[in-house]
Amino acid sequence: MTESLTPAAGASLRAQGLNVAVGARNVLTQVDVTFAAGRVSALCGPNGCGKSTLLRTLGGLLKPVSGRVWLDDTPLDSLRARERARRIALLAQTPGMPFGMTVAELVACGRYSHTGMGGRLGERDNLAIERALHLMELEKLCTRDVTALSGGERQRAFIAMALAQEGNVLLLDEPTTYLDVRHQIDILARIRELNRETGMTVVWVLHDLNQAAAFSDAMLLMRDGKLVFSGTPDETMDPDRLMAVFATPMQRIDFQGLPMCLPVLAGQGGHSDVRKPVEVGSSTVPNGLNGGRHGN
């Protein structure tokens, strides 16, 4: 099964004046942001800055104290849960562990918004499930109990479930968690290719800035519950800008057309040493990384 998934064209997501609290703590403060239809955007920032909260609010799992989220021109809170799930697929950072369920059964859960709980799977549903399993290289594991999988295999199964929804928007919170380097690059590249083929809008939370720069059209930096910068990867990967967000000196390296940044280790020079981009020679880029964000 080699065909790609075929969701409807991507939709835009827009947040206006978003203020979100979790318990008694204000997590997001006056966030205004638009994620353009058909684009791949990466949310980046230090731990606890509100990335996951913003993603869950965009997916309709959290209700803002004030402000609103729009899916194209439709207020998100005006959609029924099932209609919202048809249009937005969200993979949370720590999805619940299903017990007594095979990989194929877990991926089939992604079709509930189309069939209803316990609904009968049709030809289109089965095809979407097969394609998602193929994209995440899970065909040989489809009869395995989810609890018997490694952390990386389980993460790929949950991503496949989200892909099987065939939504207009795909929201992924740290999709590379538990994955080895090969699977990290491979999965980001596959989702990027899916975005190119279908126009599906993708918003993902990524901690690896270099992966975010390689596979995204836009990078958004958050700090203390606020959106502090939004721009292209080239604009975002500025050592001074990253220092202001992460409080860590960075050195920029332009690697075969890709902007990359590395942290400056203690004793390797101060912040004043890392402002000028460094050109790297003709090293080979790992397969799938070179040009990940180009050509679209």
Summary of the structure (lengths in Angstrom):
residues: 296
radius of gyration: 19.4
end to end distance: 25.3
largest distance: 62.6
contacts: 968
relative contact order: 0.16
helix: 35%
strand: 26%
